[in-house]
């Protein structure tokens, strides 16, 4: 990898919606547009378009099998290693992300990582110290989701679990509710503006972290 390539800040974006033309797909486009405008790169992993296999097999499990890494998982891990952030975009179906997203967690994020590692918060090599950013959509209203306890449940069983269990830096979740076929254009535009603003803020955060790392490295060499 050339020096200029290694200097690029990369976002690893995992997209889980079978309809690329959906509002979730527009979220992906808005995020990519904003990040690229700031000179950063977004690697989009469209799970349905890729035909990603979400089924974790026994031989892939680190304790029950040999912890084998399949070629498709190895390719994802290699991309994750070069990224500075993990971004998830998905709809909420029956209170949870689509099964294909959970399969990505099982097979890729959990590759070589046992429940003991989660308990000890050892930190997955491909994720340790990196921020997690999620965008989820729902056809129901946010107030209804709160009333049913869905927001808190998803935060605990998905966001916090991934963030803490894999030793990530932090977790942020942007929830967009009332996403329906007859959604008003001005509401949709407002939500996409939220996505762009979040992407811009995230880009600034990653750039600041990059500068801090370089400053620390220079200071460390100076002190030797």
C-alpha positions as CSV (number, residue, x, y, z in Angstrom):
1,X,0.0,0.0,0.0
2,X,1.4,3.4,-1.0
3,X,1.9,6.2,1.6
4,X,-1.0,8.2,0.1
5,X,-3.3,5.2,0.2
6,X,-2.4,4.4,3.8
7,X,-3.1,8.0,4.8
8,X,-6.7,7.8,3.7
9,X,-9.3,7.6,6.5
10,X,-11.7,4.8,5.8
11,X,-15.2,4.1,6.9
12,X,-16.4,0.5,6.8
13,X,-20.1,0.7,6.2
14,X,-22.3,-2.4,6.4
15,X,-25.7,-2.0,4.7
16,X,-28.5,-4.5,5.3
17,X,-31.6,-3.9,3.2
18,X,-32.6,-6.0,0.2
19,X,-33.8,-2.8,-1.6
20,X,-30.9,-0.6,-2.6
21,X,-33.4,2.1,-3.7
22,X,-35.0,2.2,-0.2
23,X,-34.6,5.1,2.2
24,X,-31.9,3.1,3.9
25,X,-30.1,3.1,0.5
26,X,-30.5,6.9,0.4
27,X,-28.9,7.1,3.9
28,X,-25.9,5.2,2.5
29,X,-25.6,7.6,-0.4
30,X,-25.9,10.7,1.8
31,X,-23.2,9.4,4.2
32,X,-20.9,8.5,1.3
33,X,-21.4,11.9,-0.3
34,X,-20.5,13.8,2.9
35,X,-17.5,11.7,3.8
36,X,-16.0,11.9,0.3
37,X,-16.5,15.6,0.3
38,X,-14.2,15.6,3.3
39,X,-11.6,13.5,1.5
40,X,-12.4,10.3,3.3
41,X,-13.3,6.9,1.8
42,X,-16.3,4.8,2.5
43,X,-16.2,1.1,1.8
44,X,-19.8,0.0,1.4
45,X,-20.6,-3.7,2.1
46,X,-24.1,-4.2,0.7
47,X,-24.8,-7.6,2.3
48,X,-27.8,-8.5,0.1
49,X,-26.1,-7.5,-3.1
50,X,-23.0,-9.4,-2.1
51,X,-25.0,-12.5,-1.4
52,X,-23.4,-12.7,2.0
53,X,-24.0,-16.0,3.8
54,X,-25.2,-15.2,7.3
55,X,-25.1,-18.8,8.6
56,X,-22.4,-19.5,11.1
57,X,-21.2,-23.1,10.8
58,X,-19.8,-25.2,13.6
59,X,-16.3,-25.3,12.2
60,X,-16.1,-21.5,12.2
61,X,-16.8,-21.3,16.0
62,X,-13.7,-20.6,18.0
63,X,-14.6,-23.1,20.8
64,X,-16.7,-25.8,19.2
65,X,-14.9,-26.0,15.9
66,X,-11.4,-25.2,14.7
67,X,-12.1,-21.5,14.4
68,X,-11.7,-21.7,10.6
69,X,-11.8,-18.5,8.7
70,X,-13.7,-18.7,5.4
71,X,-12.4,-16.7,2.4
72,X,-15.4,-14.4,2.5
73,X,-14.9,-13.7,6.2
74,X,-11.2,-13.2,5.8
75,X,-11.9,-10.6,3.1
76,X,-14.2,-8.7,5.4
77,X,-11.7,-8.8,8.2
78,X,-9.0,-7.4,6.0
79,X,-11.1,-4.5,5.0
80,X,-12.1,-3.8,8.6
81,X,-8.4,-3.8,9.7
82,X,-7.8,-0.8,7.4
83,X,-10.9,1.1,8.5
84,X,-11.0,3.7,11.3
85,X,-14.8,3.3,12.0
86,X,-17.6,0.7,11.6
87,X,-20.9,2.1,10.3
88,X,-24.1,0.1,10.3
89,X,-27.2,1.0,8.2
90,X,-30.3,-1.2,8.6
91,X,-34.1,-1.1,9.1
92,X,-35.7,-2.4,12.3
93,X,-37.7,-5.6,11.5
94,X,-39.7,-7.1,14.3
95,X,-37.7,-5.2,16.9
96,X,-34.3,-6.2,15.6
97,X,-31.9,-5.7,12.7
98,X,-32.4,-8.0,9.7
99,X,-31.0,-11.5,10.2
100,X,-28.3,-10.9,7.6
101,X,-26.9,-8.2,9.8
102,X,-26.8,-10.5,12.8
103,X,-25.1,-13.1,10.6
104,X,-22.4,-10.5,9.8
105,X,-21.9,-10.0,13.5
106,X,-21.8,-13.8,14.1
107,X,-19.4,-14.7,11.2
108,X,-17.3,-11.6,10.7
109,X,-17.2,-9.5,13.9
110,X,-17.2,-12.7,16.0
111,X,-14.6,-14.5,14.0
112,X,-12.0,-16.0,16.3
113,X,-13.7,-14.2,19.2
114,X,-15.3,-16.3,22.0
115,X,-17.8,-15.5,24.7
116,X,-14.9,-15.4,27.1
117,X,-13.4,-12.6,25.0
118,X,-16.7,-10.8,25.2
119,X,-16.9,-11.2,29.0
120,X,-13.3,-9.9,29.4
121,X,-13.8,-7.2,26.8
122,X,-10.5,-8.3,25.2
123,X,-11.1,-6.3,22.1
124,X,-11.4,-7.8,18.6
125,X,-8.2,-7.0,16.7
126,X,-10.2,-5.6,13.8
127,X,-12.4,-3.4,16.0
128,X,-10.5,-2.6,19.1
129,X,-10.5,1.2,19.8
130,X,-12.7,2.1,16.8
131,X,-16.0,3.9,17.1
132,X,-19.3,2.3,16.1
133,X,-21.9,4.4,14.3
134,X,-25.4,3.0,13.5
135,X,-28.3,4.4,11.5
136,X,-31.6,2.5,11.8
137,X,-35.0,3.2,10.3
138,X,-38.5,2.2,11.4
139,X,-41.9,2.6,9.9
140,X,-43.4,3.3,13.4
141,X,-42.9,6.5,15.4
142,X,-40.1,6.9,17.9
143,X,-42.6,7.6,20.7
144,X,-44.2,4.2,20.0
145,X,-40.8,2.5,20.0
146,X,-40.0,4.1,23.3
147,X,-43.4,3.1,24.7
148,X,-42.8,-0.6,23.8
149,X,-39.3,-0.5,25.2
150,X,-37.8,-1.2,21.8
151,X,-35.2,1.6,21.8
152,X,-33.7,0.7,25.1
153,X,-33.7,-3.0,24.2
154,X,-31.9,-2.5,20.9
155,X,-29.4,-0.1,22.6
156,X,-28.6,-2.8,25.2
157,X,-28.6,-5.9,23.1
158,X,-26.9,-4.6,20.0
159,X,-25.2,-1.2,20.4
160,X,-23.8,-1.6,23.9
161,X,-23.0,-5.3,23.4
162,X,-21.0,-4.7,20.3
163,X,-19.3,-1.5,21.6
164,X,-18.3,-3.0,25.0
165,X,-17.9,-6.7,24.0
166,X,-15.6,-6.0,21.1
167,X,-13.6,-3.3,22.9
168,X,-14.7,-0.5,20.7
169,X,-14.2,3.2,21.5
170,X,-17.8,4.4,21.6
171,X,-21.2,3.9,20.1
172,X,-23.6,6.4,18.6
173,X,-27.0,5.5,17.1
174,X,-29.1,7.7,14.8
175,X,-32.7,6.5,14.7
176,X,-35.0,7.7,12.0
177,X,-38.6,6.9,12.6
178,X,-41.8,7.1,10.5
179,X,-40.1,5.9,7.3
180,X,-43.1,4.9,5.2
181,X,-43.8,4.7,1.5
182,X,-45.8,8.0,1.5
183,X,-43.2,9.8,3.7
184,X,-43.3,13.6,3.0
185,X,-40.4,14.8,0.9
186,X,-39.5,17.6,3.3
187,X,-39.3,15.1,6.2
188,X,-37.1,12.8,4.2
189,X,-34.8,15.7,3.2
190,X,-34.5,16.7,6.9
191,X,-33.5,13.2,7.9
192,X,-30.9,13.0,5.1
193,X,-29.5,16.3,6.3
194,X,-29.1,14.7,9.7
195,X,-27.2,11.9,8.1
196,X,-24.9,14.3,6.3
197,X,-24.3,16.3,9.4
198,X,-23.5,13.2,11.4
199,X,-21.1,12.1,8.6
200,X,-19.4,15.5,8.7
201,X,-19.0,15.4,12.4
202,X,-17.7,11.9,12.3
203,X,-15.2,12.8,9.6
204,X,-13.9,15.7,11.8
205,X,-13.6,13.4,14.8
206,X,-11.6,10.8,12.9
207,X,-9.4,13.5,11.4
208,X,-8.7,14.9,14.9
209,X,-7.9,11.5,16.2
210,X,-5.5,10.9,13.3
211,X,-3.7,14.2,14.1
212,X,-3.5,13.3,17.8
213,X,-2.0,9.9,17.0
214,X,0.6,11.5,14.8
215,X,1.4,14.2,17.3
216,X,1.8,11.5,20.0
217,X,4.1,9.5,17.7
218,X,6.3,12.5,17.0
219,X,6.5,13.4,20.7
220,X,7.4,9.8,21.5
221,X,10.2,9.8,19.0
222,X,11.4,13.1,20.3
223,X,11.5,11.8,23.8
224,X,13.7,8.8,22.9
